[in-house]
Amino acid sequence: MRLDRWFLGLIGATVLSLPALAAEPAPCPDGASWHGQAPPHGSGYFCGKTRPDGEVVRHGWGVVYHPVSGVKVEECEYRDGARDGRCTFFDERGDRSERGTYAAGVRAGQWWYWSLPSAQGRVYELGLATGAPEDAVARRKVVEGFLSELGAEAKEAAGLAEAVLSYVDKGGERRQVCGPHLCVGPGRIPSEPIFVDLGATVEQAQRDRKLLAQHEANARVRAREEARAVRAAQAKAEAEQRRVERELEQEEPDGCCKYCSTGKPCGNTCIARNKTCHKGPGCACWSD
């Protein structure tokens, strides 16, 4: 079953399944031959053909490895130097991270994600630990940003992200939801990949219009709740810091002043700086 035909989806609710395994690299197409080597003798191999100007370009399967670690980075089909066809990417650990198809160098069709890209590196887990409000805000930003990068509008990205996060937090049916630009199937990465169809149809968007609107409304509510939880946690931490500082100010310091003049302020030589020296050089201080 071709990957770019998998998961056309039923009109009704759809339960997602894992994508089929990537096909084994085929022989090079006509006019191309194998180039390069796998580690430790090289950083990759590929089918390549020579253009009239003498340049060798990828044409057929190509496998790339990290030049230092030797970990596989990608395994993709190429046509005339551009990714075209099935493609699988791997993270720095060598774990599968993304799988889908390209058309003339552009992502197209269906994709599966076992981890998500972010500014801080790939995200492997969307579940939250108890009492981590900042993490809830951060993960929503990651998922919304990921979907926006794939072409969703801001409102659409918020609703589709809520569909993913609601499934992660509450479970239920693993149903595909479509917006004007993307269809998304939630998943608990990495055990369940997140599915994204980059070619949502008008019929799919219309079918899920009310469902997406509900997710968008829920996203607004949950985002406000998450923001309030962050503010409450910050206020609690600040109050605790003030309490600790007050206790430190009330403690009588050992040795207090090393040097002071009778009747003069103790200055910074005392923790309690408002106290006055009463016994001359090398004395202790106390409040009047």
C-alpha positions in Angstrom: 0.0 0.0 0.0 1.5 3.3 -1.1 2.3 5.7 1.8 0.8 8.6 -0.1 -2.5 6.7 -0.5 -2.7 5.5 3.1 -5.2 7.1 5.4 -7.7 8.7 3.0 -10.1 8.6 5.9 -13.8 7.9 6.2 -16.4 10.7 6.3 -17.3 9.7 9.8 -15.1 9.4 12.9 -11.7 7.8 12.1 -9.5 5.8 14.3 -5.8 6.2 13.3 -3.3 3.4 12.8 0.4 3.3 12.5 1.8 4.0 9.0 3.2 1.2 7.0 6.9 0.6 7.2 9.0 2.4 4.7 9.8 0.4 1.6 13.3 -1.0 1.1 15.5 1.1 -1.1 14.9 0.1 -4.7 17.6 -0.3 -7.4 18.7 3.0 -8.9 16.4 4.2 -11.7 17.6 4.2 -15.3 20.5 6.6 -15.9 21.6 6.6 -12.2 24.1 4.6 -10.2 25.2 4.2 -6.6 27.6 6.8 -5.1 29.2 7.2 -1.7 29.5 4.8 1.3 28.0 4.2 4.7 30.0 4.8 7.9 32.8 4.3 8.8 34.0 4.8 5.2 31.6 7.7 4.3 28.6 9.7 5.5 26.1 8.3 3.1 25.2 6.7 -0.2 22.7 7.6 -2.9 21.6 7.0 -6.5 23.0 9.7 -8.6 23.0 10.7 -12.2 25.3 13.1 -14.1 23.8 16.2 -15.6 25.0 17.6 -18.9 27.1 20.1 -17.0 28.9 17.3 -15.2 27.3 17.7 -11.8 26.2 14.6 -10.1 22.7 14.9 -8.4 20.7 12.6 -6.3 18.2 10.6 -8.4 16.6 7.7 -6.6 17.1 6.5 -3.0 19.6 8.4 -0.8 20.7 7.7 2.8 22.5 10.3 4.9 24.5 9.7 8.1 25.8 12.3 10.6 29.5 12.9 9.7 30.7 12.7 13.3 28.3 10.3 15.2 27.6 8.1 12.2 23.9 8.1 13.2 21.4 7.8 10.3 19.9 11.2 9.5 17.5 10.6 6.6 16.4 8.0 4.1 14.6 9.6 1.2 13.7 9.3 -2.5 15.1 12.0 -4.9 14.4 13.1 -8.4 16.7 15.4 -10.3 18.4 16.5 -7.0 15.2 17.3 -5.0 13.4 15.1 -2.5 10.5 13.5 -4.3 8.6 10.5 -2.9 8.9 8.7 0.4 11.1 10.1 3.1 12.0 9.2 6.7 14.0 11.5 9.1 15.8 10.4 12.2 16.9 12.4 15.3 20.3 12.7 16.8 19.8 9.5 18.7 19.0 7.6 15.5 15.3 7.2 16.4 12.7 7.7 13.7 11.2 11.2 14.0 9.2 12.0 10.9 7.9 10.0 7.9 6.0 11.2 4.9 6.3 12.2 1.2 7.8 15.0 -0.8 6.7 16.4 -4.2 9.4 18.2 -6.1 11.2 19.2 -2.9 8.1 20.3 -1.0 6.4 18.3 1.8 3.1 16.9 0.6 0.4 14.5 1.6 0.4 12.5 4.8 3.1 12.8 7.5 3.7 11.0 10.8 5.7 12.5 13.7 7.2 10.5 16.6 8.6 13.7 18.1 8.0 17.4 17.4 10.5 20.1 16.4 10.9 23.1 18.7 13.4 26.0 19.3 14.9 24.0 22.3 15.2 20.8 20.3 12.9 17.9 19.6 10.0 17.2 22.0 9.5 13.6 22.8 6.7 13.7 25.4 3.5 15.7 25.6 2.3 14.3 28.9 2.5 16.7 31.9 3.9 16.1 35.4 1.6 17.2 38.2 2.1 20.8 39.3 4.0 22.0 36.3 1.9 25.0 34.9 4.8 26.4 33.0 5.2 23.1 31.1 1.5 23.2 30.1 2.0 26.7 28.5 5.2 25.6 26.8 3.8 22.5 25.2 0.8 24.3 23.8 3.2 26.8 22.3 5.2 24.0 20.8 2.2 22.2 19.2 0.6 25.3 17.9 3.9 26.5 16.5 4.5 23.2 14.8 1.1 23.2 13.1 1.5 26.8 12.1 4.8 26.0 10.4 3.0 23.3 8.4 0.5 25.8 7.1 -2.3 26.2 9.6 -3.7 29.6 10.3 -3.4 30.8 13.9 -7.0 30.0 14.9 -6.9 26.7 13.1 -3.6 25.8 14.7 -5.0 26.5 18.2 -8.0 24.3 17.6 -6.0 21.4 16.1 -3.4 21.7 18.9 -6.3 21.4 21.4 -7.5 18.2 19.7 -4.0 16.8 20.2 -3.6 17.9 23.8 -7.1 16.9 24.8 -6.4 13.4 23.5 -3.0 13.3 25.4 -4.6 14.4 28.6 -8.0 12.8 28.5 -7.7 9.9 26.1 -10.7 8.8 24.1 -11.1 8.0 20.4 -8.0 8.8 18.3 -10.0 10.8 15.7 -8.7 12.8 12.7 -9.8 16.5 12.8 -9.6 18.7 9.7 -9.3 22.4 9.3 -9.1 24.5 6.1 -5.5 23.7 5.6 -4.5 20.6 7.6 -6.0 17.4 9.0 -4.5 16.2 12.3 -4.7 12.9 14.1 -3.6 13.1 17.7 -1.0 10.8 19.3 0.9 10.2 22.5 4.4 10.6 21.0 6.6 8.6 20.7 4.4 5.5 21.3 1.7 6.9 18.9 2.8 9.2 16.2 0.9 12.4 15.4 -0.6 12.3 12.0 -0.8 15.4 9.7 -2.3 15.5 6.2 -1.0 18.6 4.5 -3.8 18.5 1.9 -7.1 18.9 3.7 -10.1 19.0 1.2 -13.0 21.3 1.3 -15.3 18.4 2.1 -13.1 17.4 5.1 -13.0 20.9 6.4 -16.7 21.3 6.1 -17.4 18.0 7.8 -15.3 19.0 10.9 -16.2 22.6 11.0 -18.3 22.4 14.2 -15.9 20.0 15.9 -12.9 22.3 15.1 -14.9 25.3 16.4 -15.5 23.5 19.7 -11.8 22.7 19.9 -10.9 26.3 19.3 -13.3 27.4 22.1 -11.8 24.8 24.4 -8.3 26.0 23.5 -9.2 29.6 24.6 -10.5 28.4 27.9 -7.6 26.1 28.7 -5.0 28.6 27.6 -6.5 31.1 30.0 -6.5 28.5 32.8 -2.9 27.6 32.1 -1.9 31.2 32.2 -3.7 31.8 35.5 -2.0 28.7 36.9 1.4 30.1 35.9 0.7 33.5 37.5 -0.6 31.8 40.7 2.6 29.6 40.9 4.8 32.7 40.4 2.9 34.6 43.1 3.3 31.7 45.5 7.0 31.5 44.8 7.4 35.2 45.3 5.5 35.1 48.6 7.7 32.3 49.8 10.8 34.2 48.9 9.5 37.3 50.9 8.8 35.1 53.9 12.3 33.7 53.8 13.8 37.1 53.6 11.7 38.4 56.5 12.9 35.5 58.6 16.5 36.2 57.8 16.1 39.9 58.7 14.6 38.9 62.1 17.5 36.6 63.0 20.2 37.9 65.4 23.5 37.4 63.6 26.4 35.7 65.3 29.3 38.2 66.0 27.2 41.0 64.4 29.6 44.0 64.0 33.3 43.4 63.5 34.0 47.1 63.9 31.8 50.0 64.9 31.9 53.3 66.8 29.7 53.8 69.9 26.5 55.6 69.0 27.0 55.2 65.2 25.0 53.0 62.9 26.4 49.5 62.4 26.2 49.9 58.6 26.7 46.8 56.4 28.7 45.0 59.0 25.4 43.8 60.5 22.7 41.7 58.9 20.3 43.9 60.8 21.6 47.2 59.4 19.3 49.5 61.4 20.9 48.6 64.7 23.3 50.9 66.6 26.8 50.2 68.0 26.8 50.4 71.8 30.2 49.0 73.0 32.9 50.5 70.9 35.3 48.7 68.4 34.8 45.0 68.1 31.3 45.0 69.7 27.8 43.7 69.0 24.8 45.8 67.9 21.2 45.8 68.8 18.1 47.9 68.2 17.5 51.0 70.4 
